[in-house]
Amino acid sequence: MIEHWEEFRIIENALKNLVDSLNTLPRIKKALTHLIKAGGKRTRPIIVLLSGKLAGGDYKDILDMALAVELIHTASLAHDDIIDRGVVRRNVETLNVKYDPSLAMLVGDWLISKSVELTSKYGEEIIRNFAKTGMLMSEGEIIDVYSVRDDIDEKEYFRCIEGKTASLFAYAARNAYKYVSGDNKKAERLFEYGFNLGVAYQLVDDLLEYLEIFEDKKSEFESLTLPLILEKKFGFKEAVNTVLNHIKGFARKSKSALEIFPKSEAKSKLLYLVDYMTFNLIRNYVTKNREILSLLESNLK
């Protein structure tokens, strides 16, 4: 479990220290404490640390980049919960429910600004890429919000998840490596790793939501995801199997991107994260439902 990894502990401690040291409004500090205590897998900032280590760097040199990635991700969740009228995330009340939507929106804005401040120390290229990533995340979310109204197709769906999810994974992996090593060619392989992992992970997330077996996330808004698009054409079973095949394909491409790198602890952990965020995640959610488990297990082998 990644919760036992050194990288996870580093991120958790750094987030707590960041909030504790802030000189800001009590409302903001209380809201940030709520968000941090809600927890999370911290996979994005962990990828930053591991990619930097893969390049021969030290965690302390890229810790602020890792924190920036986690903060902009947290901001996106706060904003998403307002849009989706979400009430529960990670088994705790969303910020817009515990306090109010106005505070949730403004704290999300604050987090984005703080993430830019943290990134600024790494130079023009890194912060420009970070800004572009933020724009891609917003563009993807806009497609998602209007997906039902616009009745999007498969092509537009993938454009959506490439922006709102995969772009940040790609940034997390590529830019940490590039900052430490200066090697553009290998940094692009890390981009491929993160991008494909991000797509695979979002496909898993949408599949689990489609199967209605989430227990730690509730909202009133429904977007048009790939399983729903495929069900209209081919029915339930074919939709599920097709999505699973996509997940396997993107997971395979994510792992293949790391073949250029020699064996190391960092590489092993990056490879493990692919399974952790795809097939392991699916199995963990579906074990309580034998019918769904039977359908999925035949495809996951």
C-alpha positions as CSV (number, residue, x, y, z in Angstrom):
1,M,0.0,0.0,0.0
2,I,1.4,3.4,-1.0
3,E,0.3,4.8,2.4
4,H,3.4,3.1,3.8
5,W,5.7,4.6,1.3
6,E,8.2,7.3,2.3
7,E,7.0,9.5,-0.5
8,F,3.4,9.4,0.9
9,R,4.6,10.4,4.4
10,I,6.7,13.2,2.9
11,I,3.7,14.7,1.1
12,E,1.3,14.3,4.1
13,N,3.8,16.0,6.4
14,A,4.5,18.8,3.9
15,L,0.8,19.5,3.4
16,K,0.2,19.7,7.2
17,N,3.2,21.9,7.7
18,L,2.1,24.2,4.8
19,V,-1.4,24.7,6.3
20,D,0.0,25.1,9.9
21,S,2.4,27.8,8.8
22,L,0.0,29.9,6.7
23,N,-0.7,33.4,7.8
24,T,-4.2,33.8,6.2
25,L,-7.8,34.3,7.1
26,P,-9.2,31.8,9.8
27,R,-11.9,30.7,7.3
28,I,-9.4,29.8,4.7
29,K,-7.2,28.0,7.2
30,K,-10.2,26.0,8.6
31,A,-11.3,25.1,5.1
32,L,-7.8,24.0,4.0
33,T,-7.5,21.9,7.2
34,H,-10.8,20.2,6.3
35,L,-9.6,19.5,2.7
36,I,-6.2,18.1,3.8
37,K,-7.7,15.9,6.6
38,A,-10.1,14.4,4.0
39,G,-7.1,12.6,2.7
40,G,-6.5,11.1,-0.7
41,K,-4.1,8.8,-2.5
42,R,-1.6,11.6,-3.2
43,T,-0.6,9.8,-6.3
44,R,0.1,13.0,-8.4
45,P,2.6,14.5,-6.0
46,I,4.1,11.1,-5.4
47,I,4.7,10.8,-9.1
48,V,6.5,14.2,-9.0
49,L,8.9,12.9,-6.2
50,L,9.5,9.6,-7.9
51,S,10.1,11.2,-11.4
52,G,12.6,13.5,-9.8
53,K,14.3,10.6,-8.0
54,L,14.4,8.7,-11.3
55,A,16.4,11.6,-12.7
56,G,18.8,11.4,-9.8
57,G,17.3,14.3,-7.8
58,D,16.6,14.8,-4.1
59,Y,13.0,15.0,-2.8
60,K,13.6,18.3,-1.1
61,D,14.5,20.0,-4.4
62,I,11.1,19.2,-6.0
63,L,8.9,19.1,-3.0
64,D,7.3,22.5,-3.7
65,M,6.5,21.2,-7.3
66,A,4.8,18.2,-5.8
67,L,2.8,20.3,-3.4
68,A,1.7,22.6,-6.2
69,V,0.4,19.6,-8.2
70,E,-1.6,18.4,-5.2
71,L,-3.0,21.9,-4.5
72,I,-4.2,22.6,-8.0
73,H,-5.7,19.1,-8.0
74,T,-7.4,19.8,-4.7
75,A,-8.7,23.1,-6.1
76,S,-10.2,21.3,-9.1
77,L,-12.1,19.0,-6.7
78,A,-13.4,21.9,-4.7
79,H,-14.7,23.5,-7.9
80,D,-16.0,20.2,-9.3
81,D,-18.1,19.7,-6.1
82,I,-19.7,23.1,-6.6
83,I,-20.5,22.3,-10.2
84,D,-21.7,18.7,-9.5
85,R,-23.5,19.7,-6.3
86,G,-21.4,17.0,-4.6
87,V,-22.2,16.2,-1.0
88,V,-19.6,13.5,-0.1
89,R,-16.1,12.9,-1.2
90,R,-13.7,10.5,0.4
91,N,-16.4,9.7,2.9
92,V,-16.5,13.3,4.3
93,E,-18.7,16.3,3.6
94,T,-17.6,18.3,0.6
95,L,-16.4,21.9,1.3
96,N,-19.5,23.4,-0.3
97,V,-21.7,21.4,2.0
98,K,-19.7,21.8,5.2
99,Y,-19.4,25.5,4.7
100,D,-21.0,27.0,1.6
101,P,-20.4,27.2,-2.2
102,S,-18.9,30.7,-2.1
103,L,-16.2,29.7,0.3
104,A,-15.5,26.5,-1.6
105,M,-15.1,28.5,-4.8
106,L,-12.8,31.1,-3.3
107,V,-10.7,28.6,-1.4
108,G,-10.3,26.8,-4.7
109,D,-9.1,30.1,-6.3
110,W,-6.7,30.6,-3.3
111,L,-5.3,27.1,-3.8
112,I,-4.6,27.7,-7.5
113,S,-2.8,31.0,-6.6
114,K,-0.7,29.2,-4.0
115,S,0.2,26.4,-6.4
116,V,1.5,29.0,-8.9
117,E,3.5,30.7,-6.1
118,L,5.1,27.3,-5.2
119,T,5.9,26.5,-8.9
120,S,7.5,29.9,-9.6
121,K,10.8,28.9,-8.1
122,Y,11.4,26.4,-10.8
123,G,11.8,28.8,-13.7
124,E,9.9,30.0,-16.8
125,E,9.5,26.7,-18.6
126,I,8.1,24.8,-15.6
127,I,5.6,27.5,-14.7
128,R,4.5,28.0,-18.3
129,N,3.8,24.3,-18.5
130,F,2.0,24.4,-15.2
131,A,-0.2,27.3,-16.5
132,K,-1.0,25.4,-19.7
133,T,-1.9,22.3,-17.7
134,G,-4.3,24.4,-15.6
135,M,-6.0,25.7,-18.8
136,L,-6.3,22.1,-20.2
137,M,-7.9,21.0,-16.9
138,S,-10.5,23.8,-17.2
139,E,-11.1,23.0,-20.9
140,G,-11.7,19.3,-20.1
141,E,-14.0,20.2,-17.2
142,I,-16.0,22.4,-19.5
143,I,-16.5,19.6,-22.0
144,D,-17.6,17.4,-19.0
145,V,-20.1,19.9,-17.6
146,Y,-21.8,20.2,-21.0
147,S,-21.4,16.6,-22.1
148,V,-25.0,15.6,-21.6
149,R,-26.4,18.7,-23.3
150,D,-24.0,18.5,-26.2
151,D,-24.3,14.7,-26.5
152,I,-20.6,14.2,-26.9
153,D,-19.1,11.3,-28.8
154,E,-16.1,9.0,-28.0
155,K,-13.6,11.4,-29.6
156,E,-14.8,14.4,-27.5
157,Y,-14.9,12.2,-24.4
158,F,-11.3,11.4,-24.7
159,R,-10.5,15.0,-25.3
160,C,-12.3,15.7,-22.1
161,I,-10.4,13.3,-19.9
162,E,-7.1,14.1,-21.5
163,G,-7.6,17.6,-20.4
164,K,-9.2,17.4,-17.0
165,T,-7.2,14.4,-15.7
166,A,-4.3,13.2,-17.9
167,S,-2.7,16.6,-18.3
168,L,-1.9,16.9,-14.7
169,F,-0.5,13.4,-14.4
170,A,1.7,14.2,-17.5
171,Y,2.9,17.4,-16.0
172,A,3.7,15.8,-12.7
173,A,5.9,13.1,-14.3
174,R,7.6,15.1,-17.1
175,N,8.5,18.4,-15.4
176,A,10.0,16.9,-12.3
177,Y,12.3,14.8,-14.4
178,K,13.1,17.6,-16.8
179,Y,13.9,20.1,-14.0
180,V,16.3,17.6,-12.3
181,S,18.0,16.1,-15.4
182,G,17.6,18.6,-18.2
183,D,17.0,15.7,-20.5
184,N,14.2,16.5,-22.9
185,K,14.0,13.0,-24.6
186,K,13.6,11.1,-21.4
187,A,11.3,13.7,-19.9
188,E,9.0,13.1,-22.8
189,R,8.9,9.4,-21.9
190,L,7.8,10.4,-18.4
191,F,5.1,12.6,-20.1
192,E,3.9,9.5,-22.0
193,Y,3.9,7.6,-18.7
194,G,1.8,10.2,-16.9
195,F,-0.5,11.0,-19.7
196,N,-1.5,7.3,-20.4
197,L,-1.8,6.6,-16.7
198,G,-4.1,9.6,-16.3
199,V,-6.4,8.4,-19.1
200,A,-6.5,4.9,-17.7
201,Y,-7.3,6.2,-14.2
202,Q,-10.1,8.4,-15.5
203,L,-11.6,5.5,-17.4
204,V,-11.5,3.4,-14.2
205,D,-13.2,6.3,-12.3
206,D,-15.9,6.6,-14.9
207,L,-16.4,2.8,-15.1
208,L,-16.9,2.6,-11.3
209,E,-19.3,5.5,-11.4
210,Y,-21.2,3.8,-14.2
211,L,-21.5,0.6,-12.2
212,E,-22.8,2.7,-9.3
213,I,-20.5,1.1,-6.7
214,F,-18.8,4.1,-5.3
215,E,-19.3,4.4,-1.6
216,D,-17.1,7.4,-0.9
217,K,-18.4,9.9,-3.4
218,K,-21.9,11.3,-4.0
219,S,-23.2,14.1,-6.2
220,E,-26.3,15.2,-8.0
221,F,-24.7,15.9,-11.4
222,E,-24.2,13.3,-14.1
223,S,-21.9,13.7,-17.1
224,L,-21.8,11.6,-20.3
225,T,-18.9,9.2,-19.9
226,L,-17.6,6.5,-22.2
227,P,-19.5,3.6,-20.6
228,L,-22.8,5.5,-21.2
229,I,-21.8,6.4,-24.7
230,L,-21.0,2.8,-25.5
231,E,-24.0,1.4,-23.8
232,K,-26.3,3.3,-26.2
233,K,-24.6,1.6,-29.1
234,F,-23.7,-1.9,-27.8
235,G,-25.5,-2.6,-24.5
236,F,-24.2,-3.0,-21.0
237,K,-21.8,-6.0,-21.2
238,E,-20.1,-4.8,-24.4
239,A,-19.7,-1.3,-22.9
240,V,-18.0,-2.6,-19.8
241,N,-15.7,-4.9,-21.8
242,T,-14.7,-2.2,-24.2
243,V,-13.9,0.2,-21.4
244,L,-11.8,-2.5,-19.7
245,N,-9.9,-3.1,-22.9
246,H,-9.2,0.7,-23.2
247,I,-7.9,0.6,-19.6
248,K,-5.6,-2.3,-20.3
249,G,-4.3,-0.6,-23.4
250,F,-3.5,2.8,-21.8
251,A,-2.0,1.0,-18.7
252,R,0.2,-1.0,-21.0
253,K,1.4,2.2,-22.8
254,S,2.1,3.9,-19.5
255,K,4.3,1.0,-18.4
256,S,6.0,0.8,-21.8
257,A,7.1,4.4,-21.6
258,L,9.4,3.5,-18.7
259,E,11.3,0.7,-20.5
260,I,14.1,3.1,-21.4
261,F,15.0,3.6,-17.8
262,P,17.2,1.2,-15.8
263,K,15.9,-0.8,-12.8
264,S,15.6,1.3,-9.7
265,E,13.3,1.7,-6.7
266,A,11.7,4.8,-8.2
267,K,11.0,3.0,-11.5
268,S,9.5,0.0,-9.6
269,K,7.2,2.3,-7.7
270,L,6.1,4.2,-10.8
271,L,5.3,0.8,-12.4
272,Y,3.4,-0.3,-9.4
273,L,1.3,2.9,-9.4
274,V,-0.1,1.9,-12.8
275,D,-1.6,-1.3,-11.4
276,Y,-2.6,0.4,-8.2
277,M,-4.6,3.1,-10.0
278,T,-6.3,0.8,-12.5
279,F,-6.8,-3.0,-12.0
280,N,-6.2,-3.0,-8.2
281,L,-8.6,-0.1,-7.8
282,I,-11.3,-1.9,-9.8
283,R,-10.9,-5.2,-7.9
284,N,-11.0,-3.3,-4.5
285,Y,-14.4,-1.8,-5.5
286,V,-16.1,-4.7,-7.1
287,T,-15.3,-7.5,-4.6
288,K,-18.6,-6.8,-2.8
289,N,-20.6,-7.4,-5.9
290,R,-20.2,-11.0,-7.2
291,E,-22.2,-10.5,-10.4
292,I,-20.0,-7.5,-11.5
293,L,-16.9,-9.2,-10.2
294,S,-17.6,-12.2,-12.4
295,L,-18.0,-10.0,-15.5
296,L,-14.8,-8.0,-14.8
297,E,-12.6,-10.8,-13.7
298,S,-13.0,-12.5,-17.1
299,N,-11.6,-9.4,-18.7
300,L,-8.9,-8.5,-16.1
301,K,-7.0,-11.8,-16.4
